[in-house]
Amino acid sequence: MSTTETNRSQGHTAAAERRNGSSGPTYGSAEEATNGLPPPASEVDADIDLPRLLELTRLTPVQALAIGLDVLSTVEARHRAGAAPVGFDLGSAHVGIDGRTRLDGPLAESGPTPRPRRSALADTGSLLAALARAARQSRRVDERAQSTIAALDRAAATAAAPDGQITSVTALLRQADATAGGAAAATAELAGLVAAALGRPPAARVAVPPRPAHRRPAETRRAPARGGLRGVGSAVARRTWKWALSLAVLAAVIMLEFALLGEHITRDVAVLMNAGRAESSEAPTLPPAPSVPAPAPAAAGAVSGMDLRPLGPCSPGAPCEVRLLVRLQPQADPQTVDWAFRVVDRCTGAAANTPGRAVEVLPDGADVSVVDAVSLPPGRALAVFAVTDRPGTAASPPLLVPAPGYCEADPPPEPR
């Protein structure tokens, strides 16, 4: 039988003696519970040695602390039972499928001794130093994790010191566990890691006490909603009261404006409403001056059309500056365009001719645009025509001065 199988057999035998009530050392006694020691590691037939576990995964600082506490619990329990501890190495630590760590192989020789041997303390310090190095490689290293790693380092240094005591080392780790917490959850995590590495289902999980829920003081705690619809109504009211307040303020401002400026507002509205009516009432009611026929057709010969427009305000009895546009049919030879102005009084029918000018048009010329001036006689309503003589006799549409023009003595004002 190999050494490992022998050690496991011894462990099963010791566990059986404890279950049968034999006089062998017990590790879950009332004394250990009173002193705050965690229960010893379970003797199971499915485990993995610590070096192999460190190769497969990265331990968190709290998981490393849980392994250290289990190892120190076993060593300290053997020491209190009066056995003389024997040194061990890192490979002696095995993490079981229940997440608890045990030491494989004999840890003590027969015979009482007042304190553990130096070799056991030195090996304990080496194991704690290895756990601290493994914890530093974790991806979750926050401020609390740094404090846990520092506690492992102090415990390893204390165990390696010449005057080191196992109780001092255990006290350091227990204080770190009390500060950081989470050792029970870390044990459950270790059980899952070992089960995954062995391809077996994990053992019964360690019960992790739920974190106490934060409760408000009684005087500040809100009462639960009495009904679904009532609760929804309260939520809507809490969210919409600001909008309702804004609308109320706006309505109050509008009412205040009407109260203080009501007359001005009413008068301004009446002015705006009556503006179009007043303008429509000012439209002329008298008939405009009669129209007069053109002295010549609109197109004749090479002249295809004419247009006569004022370049500024024109009035009877004063010169009027106009623009004359004559549209021609292009010819291969040069053309001469001459014109005159015929002014007709629309009220009396009297007509007068005013001379114009003549211009030469190059071959293939299409349009002639000139600026000229007409001397207008006095009158109430005049019509001015531009009449060409060459290359054809044609007349422009009438230019009314003024427009539309009235023959009565006092015509109403023109619409704006």
C-alpha positions in Angstrom: 0.0 0.0 0.0 1.3 3.4 -0.9 2.1 6.1 1.6 -0.9 8.3 0.4 -3.3 5.3 0.8 -1.9 4.6 4.2 -2.4 8.2 5.3 -6.0 8.3 4.0 -6.7 5.0 5.8 -5.4 6.5 9.0 -7.5 9.6 8.4 -10.6 7.4 8.0 -9.7 5.5 11.1 -9.4 8.7 13.1 -12.7 9.9 11.8 -14.4 6.6 12.8 -12.9 6.8 16.3 -14.3 10.3 16.7 -17.7 9.2 15.5 -17.6 6.2 17.9 -16.7 8.4 20.9 -13.2 7.0 21.4 -10.5 8.8 23.4 -8.7 10.0 20.3 -8.2 13.8 19.8 -11.3 15.6 18.6 -11.2 18.8 16.5 -14.8 19.9 16.7 -15.2 19.9 20.4 -16.8 22.6 22.6 -13.4 23.9 23.6 -12.5 24.7 20.0 -15.9 26.3 19.4 -15.5 28.4 22.6 -12.0 29.5 21.4 -13.4 30.5 18.0 -11.6 27.8 16.0 -13.2 26.7 12.7 -14.1 23.1 12.4 -11.3 20.8 11.1 -11.1 19.7 7.4 -13.3 16.8 6.5 -11.8 13.5 5.7 -13.1 12.7 2.2 -12.0 10.4 -0.6 -12.1 13.1 -3.3 -9.5 15.9 -3.1 -6.7 17.6 -5.0 -3.4 18.7 -3.6 -2.7 22.4 -3.2 0.2 22.7 -5.8 -2.1 21.1 -8.5 -5.0 23.5 -7.5 -2.7 26.5 -7.9 -1.7 25.3 -11.3 -5.3 25.0 -12.4 -6.8 28.2 -11.1 -6.0 31.5 -9.4 -7.1 31.8 -5.8 -8.7 34.9 -4.5 -7.3 36.4 -1.3 -10.3 35.2 0.7 -10.0 31.7 -0.7 -6.3 31.6 0.3 -7.2 32.9 3.7 -9.8 30.0 4.1 -7.2 27.4 3.2 -4.7 28.9 5.7 -7.3 28.9 8.5 -8.1 25.2 7.8 -4.5 24.2 7.9 -3.8 26.2 11.1 -7.0 24.8 12.7 -5.6 21.3 12.2 -2.1 22.1 13.4 -3.4 24.0 16.4 -5.9 21.3 17.3 -3.1 18.7 17.3 -1.0 21.0 19.4 -3.7 21.4 22.0 -4.2 17.7 22.1 -0.6 17.4 23.3 0.9 15.8 20.2 4.3 16.8 18.9 3.9 18.2 15.3 6.1 17.0 12.5 7.0 19.1 9.6 5.1 19.1 6.3 5.4 20.5 2.8 3.0 22.3 0.4 2.1 19.0 -1.3 0.7 17.7 2.0 -2.2 20.2 1.9 -5.2 18.7 0.1 -8.5 20.6 -0.7 -11.4 18.3 -0.6 -14.6 18.3 -2.7 -16.4 19.9 0.3 -14.0 22.9 0.1 -12.2 22.1 3.3 -8.4 21.7 3.5 -6.6 18.9 5.3 -3.0 17.9 5.8 -2.1 14.5 4.3 0.4 12.4 6.4 1.2 12.3 10.1 1.5 15.7 11.7 2.5 14.6 15.1 4.6 12.1 17.0 3.5 10.5 20.2 4.5 12.3 23.4 3.3 15.6 24.9 5.2 18.8 24.4 4.4 22.3 25.6 4.8 24.0 22.1 5.1 22.9 18.5 8.5 22.2 17.1 10.2 24.8 15.0 9.9 22.7 11.8 6.1 22.7 12.0 6.0 26.5 12.4 8.6 27.0 9.6 6.6 24.8 7.2 3.4 26.7 8.2 5.1 30.0 7.3 6.2 28.6 4.0 2.6 27.5 3.2 1.2 30.9 4.2 3.8 32.6 2.0 2.9 30.5 -0.9 -0.8 31.3 -0.4 0.0 35.0 -0.3 1.9 34.8 -3.6 -1.0 33.0 -5.2 -3.5 35.6 -3.9 -1.5 38.4 -5.5 -2.1 36.9 -8.9 -5.9 37.2 -8.5 -7.8 39.4 -10.8 -10.0 40.8 -8.0 -7.5 42.7 -5.8 -9.2 45.6 -4.2 -8.5 47.4 -1.0 -10.0 44.7 1.2 -8.1 42.0 -0.8 -4.9 43.9 -0.2 -5.6 43.9 3.5 -6.1 40.1 3.4 -2.9 39.5 1.5 -1.0 41.7 4.0 -2.4 39.6 6.9 -1.1 36.4 5.1 2.3 38.0 4.8 2.4 39.0 8.5 1.2 35.5 9.5 3.9 33.9 7.4 6.6 36.2 8.9 5.4 35.5 12.4 5.6 31.7 11.8 9.1 32.0 10.4 10.3 34.2 13.3 12.6 32.4 15.9 10.1 33.2 18.7 7.0 32.6 16.6 3.9 31.0 18.3 1.2 29.1 16.5 -1.5 30.9 18.5 -0.1 34.3 17.3 -0.3 33.1 13.7 -3.8 31.8 14.0 -4.9 35.1 15.8 -3.6 37.1 12.8 -5.6 35.1 10.3 -8.8 35.1 12.4 -8.6 38.8 12.7 -8.2 39.2 8.9 -11.2 36.9 8.5 -13.3 39.0 10.9 -12.3 42.1 9.0 -12.7 40.9 5.4 -15.4 38.2 5.9 -16.5 35.8 3.2 -14.6 32.7 4.4 -17.7 30.6 4.3 -18.5 31.7 0.8 -14.8 31.0 -0.2 -15.1 27.5 1.1 -18.1 26.9 -1.2 -16.1 28.4 -4.1 -13.2 26.0 -3.4 -15.6 23.1 -3.3 -16.8 24.1 -6.8 -13.3 24.4 -8.1 -12.2 21.0 -6.8 -15.4 19.4 -8.1 -14.8 20.9 -11.6 -11.1 19.8 -11.6 -12.1 16.2 -10.6 -15.2 16.1 -12.9 -17.5 15.2 -10.0 -20.5 17.0 -8.5 -19.7 19.1 -5.5 -20.5 18.0 -2.0 -23.2 19.6 0.1 -22.6 23.3 -0.1 -21.7 25.3 2.9 -24.6 27.4 4.0 -23.7 31.1 3.6 -25.6 33.3 6.0 -27.5 36.0 4.0 -26.3 39.5 4.3 -28.6 41.5 6.6 -30.8 43.8 4.6 -30.4 47.5 5.3 -33.6 48.8 6.9 -34.6 52.3 7.3 -35.4 53.6 10.8 -39.1 53.2 11.7 -39.8 56.9 11.5 -38.4 57.3 8.0 -39.6 54.1 6.5 -42.3 54.5 3.8 -45.6 52.7 4.3 -46.4 50.1 1.6 -48.9 51.0 -1.1 -52.4 50.0 -0.1 -53.6 49.2 -3.6 -52.2 48.8 -7.1 -54.2 51.6 -8.7 -53.7 53.9 -5.8 -50.0 53.3 -6.0 -49.9 54.0 -9.7 -51.9 57.2 -9.1 -49.4 58.4 -6.5 -46.4 57.7 -8.8 -48.1 59.7 -11.6 -48.9 62.6 -9.3 -45.3 62.7 -8.0 -44.0 62.9 -11.6 -46.5 65.4 -13.0 -46.9 68.0 -10.3 -44.2 70.2 -11.7 -45.9 70.3 -15.1 -49.2 71.1 -13.5 -47.6 73.9 -11.5 -46.0 75.4 -14.6 -49.4 75.5 -16.4 -51.0 77.1 -13.4 -48.4 79.8 -13.2 -48.8 80.5 -17.0 -52.6 80.7 -16.6 -52.2 83.1 -13.7 -49.9 85.4 -15.7 -52.3 85.5 -18.7 -55.2 86.4 -16.4 -53.1 89.1 -14.7 -52.3 90.6 -18.1 -56.0 90.7 -19.1 -56.9 92.3 -15.7 -54.3 95.0 -16.0 -54.3 95.6 -19.8 -57.7 94.4 -20.8 -58.8 97.7 -22.4 -55.5 98.1 -24.4 -55.8 94.5 -25.7 -59.4 94.9 -26.7 -58.7 98.1 -28.6 -55.7 96.7 -30.4 -57.7 93.6 -31.4 -60.5 95.9 -32.7 -58.0 97.9 -34.8 -56.5 94.8 -36.3 -60.0 93.4 -37.2 -61.2 96.7 -38.7 -58.0 97.4 -40.7 -59.1 95.4 -43.7 -62.7 96.7 -43.6 -61.5 100.3 -43.5 -59.3 99.8 -46.5 -62.1 98.1 -48.4 -64.4 101.0 -47.6 -61.9 103.5 -49.1 -62.1 101.8 -52.5 -63.2 104.3 -55.3 -66.9 104.3 -55.9 -66.8 106.7 -58.9 -66.3 105.3 -62.4 -62.7 105.7 -63.8 -62.0 107.7 -66.9 -63.0 106.0 -70.2 -60.5 104.1 -72.2 -59.4 105.2 -75.6 -58.7 103.1 -78.7 -55.1 102.6 -79.9 -54.1 104.7 -82.9 -52.5 101.7 -84.7 -52.4 97.8 -84.4 -50.1 96.1 -81.8 -48.0 94.6 -84.6 -47.3 95.5 -88.2 -44.6 94.7 -90.8 -41.3 93.7 -89.1 -42.7 95.0 -85.7 -44.0 92.1 -83.7 -44.8 94.0 -80.5 -44.2 97.0 -78.3 -44.1 97.9 -74.6 -44.1 101.3 -72.9 -43.4 101.7 -69.2 -42.6 104.7 -66.9 -39.2 104.9 -65.2 -40.6 107.0 -62.4 -43.7 108.8 -61.1 -45.4 110.7 -64.0 -48.1 113.3 -63.7 -50.0 115.6 -66.2 -48.3 118.8 -67.1 -44.7 117.5 -66.6 -42.1 115.6 -68.5 -42.3 111.8 -68.1 -39.3 109.5 -68.6 -40.3 106.2 -70.2 -38.7 103.0 -71.5 -39.7 101.8 -75.0 -39.2 98.2 -76.1 -39.8 97.4 -79.8 -39.7 93.7 -80.7 -38.6 93.1 -84.3 -38.5 90.2 -86.7 -34.8 89.7 -87.5 -33.8 90.8 -91.0 -30.7 90.2 -93.1 -30.3 93.9 -93.7 -30.0 96.7 -91.2 -33.3 98.3 -90.1 -34.3 101.8 -89.0 -36.8 102.1 -86.2 -38.5 105.5 -85.6 -41.4 106.4 -83.3 -43.5 109.3 -81.9 -45.8 109.6 -78.9 -49.5 110.3 -79.1 -51.1 111.7 -75.9 -54.9 111.5 -75.5 -57.0 113.2 -72.8 -59.4 110.4 -71.7 -61.9 112.9 -70.3 -62.2 115.3 -73.3 -60.8 113.1 -76.1 -58.3 115.7 -77.2 -55.1 114.2 -78.7 -51.6 115.6 -79.3 -48.5 114.1 -81.0 -45.0 114.5 -79.4 -41.9 113.7 -81.5 -39.7 110.8 -80.6 -36.4 109.5 -82.1 -35.0 107.0 -84.6 -32.4 104.2 -84.1 -30.5 101.9 -86.5 -30.8 98.1 -85.9 -28.0 95.8 -87.0 -28.7 92.8 -89.3 -30.5 90.0 -87.5 -31.4 92.4 -84.7 -34.5 91.3 -82.7 -35.2 93.9 -80.0 -34.8 97.6 -79.5 -34.9 99.0 -76.0 -34.5 102.8 -75.6 -35.1 105.4 -72.9 -37.0 108.6 -73.9 -38.9 111.5 -72.4 -42.5 112.7 -73.1 -43.8 116.1 -72.4 -47.3 115.6 -70.9 -50.0 118.3 -71.2 -52.2 119.2 -68.3 -55.3 117.0 -67.7 -57.1 114.7 -65.2 -56.6 111.4 -67.0 -54.2 110.9 -69.9 -53.3 107.9 -72.1 -49.8 107.9 -73.8 -49.1 105.7 -76.8 -45.8 105.0 -78.6 -46.4 104.7 -82.4 -43.7 103.5 -84.8 -43.5 104.7 -88.4 -40.8 102.3 -89.6 -40.3 99.4 -90.3 -44.1 99.2 -89.7 -46.8 101.3 -88.2 -47.7 99.8 -84.8 -48.8 101.2 -81.4 -47.9 100.2 -77.8 -50.5 99.5 -75.1 -51.6 102.8 -73.4 -49.6 104.2 -70.5 -52.2 105.7 -68.1 -51.2 108.9 -66.3 -52.4 108.8 -63.6 -53.7 105.3 -63.1 -56.6 104.5 -63.1 -57.6 108.2 -63.5 -60.9 109.9 -62.8 -62.7 112.7 -64.7 -64.6 114.1 -61.6 -63.2 117.2 -59.9 -62.6 115.5 -56.5 -62.2 111.8 -56.9 -61.8 109.6 -53.8 -58.2 108.7 -52.8 -56.6 105.8 -54.7 -56.5 102.5 -52.8 -53.2 101.7 -51.2 
